[in-house]
Amino acid sequence: MRQVQARTPGFDEWVDLVVQLSRDTAEFPRAVLADHLAETFSCHVSWNWAEPSGSYGFELRGPLPEFLDAAHVRHWAVKAMRTHPLLTWFAHTRDPLPMTVGRVPRELAPATGWTLLRECLEDPGWEEQLSIPSHLGPSSYRAMVLAQTRHDFTDEQLDLARRLQPLLAVLDRQAEVLARTEAPLTTGSGADLTCREVAVLRLLGEGKTAAAIGNRLLVSTRTVHTHLGHIYRKLGVSDRLMAVLAARELGLVPSATEQHRTAGRPLPGGSFAWSGPSVYGPAADDAQAG
């Protein structure tokens, strides 16, 4: 009984957080979720994805330790992720529930997967992992991955992760639906912006480049530039600064002060992202980085 009482307030706070996030943002608030998961579980957190387009990658909450350079990360991403025990588990079972590395049967994943997991992640203390998928498809997934060292996550922690998963899935699904919605948003100036164009505008207001916006929305840089052309025309402006100023006047983009508390704020302490060809399911012939 004491254990249940200890974790219930945390879950209640998560429900309140997700309700607020669902109102504040039309995109998946991975930075805020990573921050709160790190606090809740006292561990490292990354956001991982793979898409049918062929893109996949990960984004860490906080910068890499100094002794881990880009070459080390590439070695991990190119070789180890292809045989990662958790990816193997999800690919074989299609069980969407959160799972830990320590609970994957040893015979299910290739021996090289277990070896590379220790070789690449034991030193930084990330070898014990818990994956919380917010989306799991035939050739795609999106998940928050928690990591710690030496000991597997407890039954209580896994139970909490499974209780939190539907909350994350709701935010993921909301972002997916809104990103595909083409219904225009009519502003007071008569500019009709689609939900996707508003999402691009908001990321533009955060100072993101076209490439970064494409990475966040999982579309190509060319598609982002197409959206920007439509936005400029509809707002009657000629550059990104004027577009952001006009959007703020219309209430479509939060002010610099408001941005600090929104889901799109930078990850605490900076971040590190890596993307490359698909390692999960069939990859498109023209696969590109996300």
LINQUI-V314857 format. One record per helix or strand. SS is the DSSP state (@ for helix, = for strand). FROM is the first residue (numbers start at 1). TO is the last residue. If there is no record, write none. Layout:
ss:SS from:FROM to:TO
ss:SS from:FROM to:TO
This chain:
ss:@ from:2 to:24
ss:@ from:30 to:41
ss:= from:44 to:50
ss:= from:56 to:61
ss:@ from:70 to:83
ss:@ from:85 to:93
ss:= from:99 to:100
ss:@ from:101 to:103
ss:@ from:111 to:121
ss:= from:128 to:137
ss:= from:140 to:148
ss:@ from:155 to:180
ss:= from:184 to:186
ss:= from:192 to:194
ss:@ from:195 to:205
ss:@ from:210 to:217
ss:@ from:221 to:235
ss:@ from:240 to:249
ss:@ from:256 to:259
ss:= from:271 to:276
